[in-house]
Amino acid sequence: MNVLKITVISVLMGLTLGASAEEAATKQEIDPNDLMQGKGTFEKWQVIQTNKKDGAHYLEAKKKGWSFTPGKKEGSVLIPDIFNQTSEPAPDKEAVARKSDKFHTGEASLELKGSFYFNPEGGIPTKDSEVYTITFYVYGEKPNSPIVHATVYGDNSPRYSIESRDVEDVEDGKWAKVTETLKVVGSGAKRISFRICSNDLMLVDDLTITKQEK
């Protein structure tokens, strides 16, 4: 079964960007439940009752134009376990986060248009100058559309920069791999939240976030 894998070194996530043995760091893979408050895959989806207090966010999101896969019970929707909450609707006020049975690997993928957080509320611990690599696969007419953004919290208004972004060439009926490198910049960084965004309706699968060890 496919897993939406978060590779973690020490408290957070770990990866080095270099390919040589000298640049490589020891990686430890742990269950993303410990970090992300979810199962961490696009295979498993939780049922949200929008008519209950815990589902109020998704009821409001539906009013703002979001479309979700409906659950079996009236008023319920399906949300990937790894996701936390919607960010903002797509520019044209139409936004989608639905389960798709077309996938890169496994049994399901995410159909996305709009912006969605996939961190615990408030983000995860980070430090100044830390570097993250994000990889995922996309399928659609405009594979360059989806991108991962971040919000950095802390003293002195820390932020992040996109250091690099690469999208594989796409053939008809093929998935394209997207690789991004994000760096925390400024000073006083304490926590970081990631969100995936797409201005176009796309399928997304096999998302991995890793952190470079210095």
Secondary structure as UniProt FT lines:
FT   STRAND          6..8
FT   TURN            10..11
FT   TURN            21..23
FT   STRAND          28..29
FT   HELIX           33..36
FT   STRAND          45..49
FT   TURN            50..51
FT   HELIX           53..55
FT   HELIX           56..63
FT   TURN            64..65
FT   STRAND          66..70
FT   TURN            74..75
FT   STRAND          76..80
FT   TURN            81..82
FT   STRAND          85..86
FT   TURN            91..92
FT   STRAND          95..100
FT   STRAND          109..117
FT   TURN            121..122
FT   STRAND          124..125
FT   TURN            128..129
FT   STRAND          131..139
FT   TURN            143..144
FT   STRAND          147..154
FT   TURN            155..156
FT   STRAND          159..167
FT   TURN            172..173
FT   STRAND          176..185
FT   STRAND          189..211
//
